[in-house]
Amino acid sequence: MLGVLGLVCASAFAGPKGPPPPGIPPPPGLPIDGSVVVLLFIAVFFGLYKINNLKINKKTPL
């Protein structure tokens, strides 16, 4: 009987000791992170400009 009681008490103390410590904080944001949307708009407009130039310069058959 004392053996069973000893195992129960031992398992109570063998449990986890609370939450784990907090991890490493993330690195600071780079300056380009704030301008991603602006760069995306510039890329889309540049692509439309290039497509438009290609269509204008293309010769049409008579």
Secondary structure, 3 states (H helix, E strand, C coil): CHHHHHHHHHHHHCCCCCCCCCCCCCCCCCHHHHHHHHHHHHHHHHHHHHHHHHHHHCCCCC
